[in-house]
Each structure stands twice: as structure tokens, then as C-alpha cells.
């Protein structure tokens, strides 16, 4: 059986090809504009930066006692804002009882005038058997507190807690969870 309308079929196929080419060109142009915006943003930060560094290590001390160590794969110093912009960072906080809390994050800011830290992106804090996960966390150096106003999850082998915000004092180990606090505990919990 022969196709009675080869002209219609040909028109249909050509139309499909033209539409697909249009979509490909539109996606390419959109992707390119996004890349240009990202490059402009990076360029603006780099031009504002006084210095770019690779593999940064910083130690914060008070009265001769090391309070925390910070390591980052790279950093840019914004002198007028007194900030270091950090990539792929880790911080070890030292507690008075000798225990440690290990923090990792994708990005962060170290305020060089106050030693306050802001971190974002896949933030994880590990201390003893506890793991805290969130997307944003702040450290206030003068009061030695960690806090977050975005959802957090704290887990261990025997429990899991979630909340909208957290406040943790490193010296007193006092933790306060607020907003939609939920918990699940196993029967093996020791208080």
C-alpha cells in the first residue's frame, strides 16, 4: 500500500526537524546566558578580592588556648568586608572537656575581625556519636555558639531529632531546638 500524501509526510517531518532545531538553539542560548551570569558574578567577587589563596589553615585562640582550627581548599580575602570566602572547608571545635566537634561544608565566610563563621551547603557536624545535618550554620566566636535558623537533623545510633532551628553552646553543651521539633528514639537509649 502506497502512501497517498507524501507531500504531507515530508512537510510534517521538516516541521519536526525545524521545531527540534529551534528548541536546541533556545536551550543553548539559555545555558550560555546562565554561564555568562555565573562568570560575571565570579569576576565581580575576584575583582573585589584583595587576595586569592589555596589551601588555607586558620587557628583561633583565646588566652593561649586553641578554640578551633579551620582548613579550606581555597579562599578569597575581601578586605573591605573583612571576610574570607571559603570553599570546601572543615572546622574542628575544641571543647573544654577535651572532646571535639568536626564541621564540614561546601562554602563559608570567616569574618576576620570577629572570627565568626557562616557556612552553607551540605553542612555536617560530627561529635562523639552524634551527627548534625543542615544547609546553613553560623558560629559566633565571642559566645562560642553554633546556631541555625533553617531545618536541622540530629541523629545517632539510637535517636533522630529534627527541628526548624538549633542553638548549641560549645562550652556548656546546652542545646536548644525550636519549631516543629520531632524525635524518634530506640529502646536502647541511655539518658
C-alpha positions as CSV (number, residue, x, y, z in Angstrom):
1,X,0.0,0.0,0.0
2,X,1.4,3.3,-1.1
3,X,1.3,6.5,1.0
4,X,-1.3,8.8,-0.7
5,X,0.2,12.0,0.7
6,X,4.0,12.0,0.5
7,X,3.9,15.8,0.4
8,X,2.1,16.0,3.8
9,X,4.5,13.5,5.4
10,X,7.5,15.4,4.0
11,X,6.0,18.7,5.4
12,X,5.4,17.1,8.8
13,X,9.0,15.7,9.1
14,X,10.5,19.0,8.0
15,X,8.4,20.8,10.6
16,X,9.5,18.4,13.4
17,X,13.2,19.0,12.4
18,X,12.7,22.8,12.4
19,X,11.0,22.7,15.8
20,X,13.7,20.5,17.3
21,X,16.4,22.8,16.0
22,X,14.6,25.8,17.5
23,X,14.4,24.0,20.9
24,X,18.1,23.1,20.7
25,X,19.1,26.7,19.9
26,X,16.9,28.1,22.7
27,X,18.4,25.7,25.3
28,X,21.9,26.5,24.1
29,X,21.3,30.3,24.4
30,X,19.7,30.0,27.8
31,X,22.5,27.8,29.1
32,X,25.1,30.2,27.7
33,X,23.4,33.2,29.4
34,X,23.4,31.4,32.7
35,X,27.1,30.6,32.3
36,X,27.8,34.3,31.5
37,X,26.0,35.4,34.6
38,X,27.9,33.0,36.8
39,X,31.2,34.1,35.2
40,X,30.3,37.8,35.8
41,X,29.5,37.0,39.4
42,X,32.8,35.2,40.0
43,X,34.6,38.0,38.2
44,X,33.0,40.6,40.4
45,X,34.0,38.7,43.6
46,X,37.5,38.2,42.3
47,X,37.9,41.8,41.4
48,X,36.7,42.8,44.9
49,X,39.1,40.3,46.4
50,X,42.4,41.6,47.6
51,X,44.0,38.1,47.6
52,X,43.1,34.6,46.5
53,X,44.6,31.7,48.4
54,X,44.7,27.9,48.0
55,X,44.7,25.5,51.0
56,X,44.1,27.8,53.9
57,X,44.6,26.9,57.6
58,X,43.5,29.2,60.4
59,X,43.7,28.7,64.1
60,X,41.6,30.7,66.6
61,X,43.0,31.0,70.2
62,X,41.8,32.8,73.3
63,X,44.1,33.3,76.3
64,X,46.6,30.8,74.7
65,X,44.0,28.1,74.3
66,X,43.2,26.8,70.8
67,X,39.4,27.1,70.4
68,X,39.1,25.9,66.8
69,X,41.1,25.1,63.6
70,X,39.8,25.8,60.1
71,X,41.0,24.3,56.8
72,X,39.7,25.2,53.3
73,X,40.7,24.2,49.8
74,X,40.7,27.8,48.7
75,X,39.9,31.3,50.0
76,X,39.4,34.9,48.7
77,X,40.0,37.8,51.0
78,X,37.5,40.7,50.8
79,X,39.4,43.3,52.7
80,X,36.7,46.0,52.8
81,X,34.2,43.5,54.3
82,X,36.9,41.8,56.5
83,X,35.8,38.4,55.2
84,X,37.4,35.3,53.8
85,X,35.2,33.5,51.3
86,X,36.0,29.8,51.8
87,X,35.5,26.7,49.6
88,X,35.3,23.1,50.8
89,X,36.0,23.8,54.4
90,X,36.3,21.9,57.6
91,X,36.5,23.2,61.2
92,X,37.4,21.4,64.4
93,X,36.0,23.0,67.5
94,X,37.7,22.1,70.8
95,X,35.5,21.7,73.9
96,X,36.6,22.4,77.5
97,X,36.4,18.6,78.3
98,X,38.8,17.7,75.6
99,X,36.2,16.5,73.1
100,X,35.9,17.8,69.6
101,X,33.2,18.7,67.1
102,X,34.1,18.3,63.4
103,X,32.2,20.6,60.9
104,X,32.4,20.3,57.1
105,X,30.6,22.4,54.5
106,X,30.8,23.3,50.8
107,X,31.1,27.1,51.3
108,X,31.7,29.6,54.1
109,X,32.6,33.0,55.3
110,X,35.2,33.8,58.0
111,X,34.7,37.3,59.4
112,X,38.4,38.2,60.1
113,X,37.6,40.9,62.6
114,X,35.4,38.7,64.9
115,X,36.4,35.1,64.0
116,X,32.6,34.5,63.4
117,X,31.9,31.8,60.7
118,X,29.0,31.3,58.4
119,X,28.8,28.0,56.4
120,X,26.4,26.8,53.7
121,X,25.9,23.7,51.5
122,X,25.8,20.2,52.9
123,X,26.8,21.2,56.4
124,X,27.6,18.3,58.7
125,X,28.8,18.4,62.3
126,X,30.1,15.3,64.0
127,X,30.7,15.0,67.7
128,X,31.0,11.7,69.5
129,X,28.2,9.5,68.1
130,X,26.0,12.5,67.0
131,X,25.7,13.9,63.5
132,X,24.0,17.2,62.8
133,X,23.0,17.9,59.2
134,X,21.7,21.2,57.8
135,X,22.1,23.6,54.8
136,X,23.3,26.6,56.8
137,X,25.0,27.1,60.1
138,X,26.6,30.0,62.0
139,X,29.3,30.2,64.6
140,X,29.6,33.2,66.9
141,X,33.1,33.2,68.3
142,X,32.7,35.6,71.3
143,X,29.9,33.4,72.8
144,X,31.1,30.1,71.4
145,X,27.8,29.1,70.0
146,X,26.6,27.3,66.9
147,X,23.2,28.2,65.6
148,X,21.0,27.7,62.5
149,X,17.6,29.1,61.5
150,X,17.0,26.6,58.8
151,X,15.8,22.9,59.3
152,X,18.3,20.6,61.1
153,X,18.5,16.9,61.7
154,X,20.5,15.4,64.6
155,X,21.0,11.6,64.6
156,X,22.8,8.9,66.4
157,X,22.5,5.1,66.6
158,X,19.6,5.4,69.0
159,X,17.8,8.6,68.1
160,X,16.8,11.1,65.4
161,X,15.7,14.6,66.0
162,X,14.5,17.3,63.6
163,X,13.7,20.9,64.1
164,X,13.4,24.3,62.3
165,X,16.3,25.8,64.2
166,X,19.1,24.9,66.7
167,X,21.2,26.7,69.2
168,X,24.3,24.9,70.7
169,X,26.7,26.4,73.3
170,X,30.1,24.7,72.8
171,X,31.2,25.4,76.4
172,X,28.1,24.4,78.3
173,X,27.0,21.8,75.7
174,X,23.5,23.2,76.1
175,X,21.3,22.5,73.0
176,X,18.0,24.2,72.2
177,X,15.8,23.1,69.3
178,X,12.8,25.2,68.2
179,X,10.0,24.9,65.7
180,X,8.4,21.6,64.6
181,X,10.7,19.6,66.9
182,X,10.2,15.8,66.3
183,X,12.1,12.9,67.6
184,X,12.4,9.2,67.3
185,X,14.2,7.1,70.0
186,X,15.1,3.4,70.1
187,X,14.5,1.4,73.2
188,X,18.3,1.2,73.9
189,X,18.6,5.0,74.7
190,X,20.7,5.9,77.8
191,X,20.0,9.2,79.4
